[in-house]
């Protein structure tokens, strides 16, 4: 009888699938989400709050990208880096700025 990688792989995948289906959800999500009195727990995070926190994080990332862009400009003027690095830094800065603007507008339009 020949034992190659194929048979070992089949045994391994069978073990993983059987283990995952047996232990993936040993509890009911309804029991987790409901309290002692049977009411469904609703988190306090609304879509507007989530958009606001995402906007704060994206604003901080935009500031970091802007500082990196300014550093790349000064490196370009000193002759230390190639112009393509400045283009790459500009693309990153504009992408983060556009996502920050989108999140700001999304936050403002949520009621």
C-alpha distance (Angstrom), angle and dihedral (degrees) to the residues before:
residue distance angle dihedral
X1 . . .
X2 3.77 . .
X3 3.79 119.1 .
X4 3.77 112.4 -167.1
X5 3.75 136.4 156.5
X6 3.80 91.2 -81.0
X7 3.79 95.0 64.6
X8 3.79 92.8 43.6
X9 3.79 89.5 49.9
X10 3.80 91.4 50.8
X11 3.80 91.5 50.3
X12 3.80 91.5 47.6
X13 3.82 94.5 48.6
X14 3.80 91.1 46.1
X15 3.81 89.6 52.2
X16 3.81 93.0 47.7
X17 3.80 94.1 47.4
X18 3.80 94.0 46.3
X19 3.82 91.7 46.3
X20 3.80 92.7 47.2
X21 3.79 94.4 49.5
X22 3.79 92.7 46.2
X23 3.82 97.4 48.0
X24 3.79 105.7 21.9
X25 3.78 97.2 97.9
X26 3.79 110.9 12.7
X27 3.78 90.1 160.9
X28 3.74 134.9 49.9
X29 3.78 117.9 -106.4
X30 3.78 89.4 -145.2
X31 3.80 90.0 62.2
X32 3.78 90.6 49.7
X33 3.80 94.9 48.4
X34 3.77 96.6 44.2
X35 3.74 122.3 73.3
X36 3.78 128.3 -138.4
X37 3.77 92.5 -78.9
X38 3.82 94.1 50.8
X39 3.79 96.4 -106.8
X40 3.78 117.8 137.8
X41 3.79 113.3 -111.0
X42 3.79 111.5 -124.8
X43 3.80 116.3 -164.4
X44 3.79 119.2 -127.6
X45 3.82 93.0 -128.4
X46 3.77 109.1 105.0
X47 3.76 127.2 -171.8
X48 3.79 90.1 -104.3
X49 3.82 91.9 53.5
X50 3.79 91.4 47.4
X51 3.80 90.9 50.4
X52 3.79 89.8 49.8
X53 3.81 93.6 51.7
X54 3.80 90.5 46.1
X55 3.81 89.0 50.6
X56 3.81 91.4 52.0
X57 3.80 91.7 50.5
X58 3.78 92.7 45.9
X59 3.80 91.1 48.8
X60 3.80 90.2 55.0
X61 3.80 90.2 48.5
X62 3.81 90.2 49.1
X63 3.80 90.1 53.5
X64 3.81 89.9 51.6
X65 3.82 90.7 49.3
X66 3.81 90.9 48.1
X67 3.80 91.2 52.2
X68 3.79 90.1 48.3
X69 3.80 90.0 50.2
X70 3.80 91.6 50.8
X71 3.80 89.7 49.0
X72 3.80 90.8 50.3
X73 3.81 91.0 49.9
X74 3.79 90.7 52.8
X75 3.81 89.8 46.5
X76 3.79 90.2 51.1
X77 3.79 92.0 50.6
X78 3.80 89.8 49.8
X79 3.80 90.3 49.7
X80 3.79 94.3 -118.5
X81 3.80 100.0 119.4
X82 3.79 136.8 35.2
X83 3.81 122.4 -103.0
X84 3.81 90.7 -116.6
X85 3.78 89.7 65.2
X86 3.79 89.0 57.5
X87 3.81 90.1 50.2
X88 3.81 90.0 51.1
X89 3.80 90.9 48.9
X90 3.82 90.6 48.0
X91 3.82 91.2 52.1
X92 3.81 90.9 50.7
X93 3.79 91.3 48.3
X94 3.81 94.2 48.7
X95 3.81 92.1 46.1
X96 3.78 92.9 51.8
X97 3.80 91.0 44.7
X98 3.80 92.2 51.8
X99 3.81 92.2 49.6
X100 3.81 90.1 48.5
X101 3.81 90.6 52.0
X102 3.81 90.4 47.8
X103 3.80 91.6 51.6
X104 3.80 91.1 47.7
X105 3.79 92.3 52.3
X106 3.81 91.0 43.4
X107 3.81 90.4 52.1
X108 3.79 92.3 49.4
X109 3.81 93.9 49.3
X110 3.82 94.3 52.3
X111 3.77 113.7 96.5
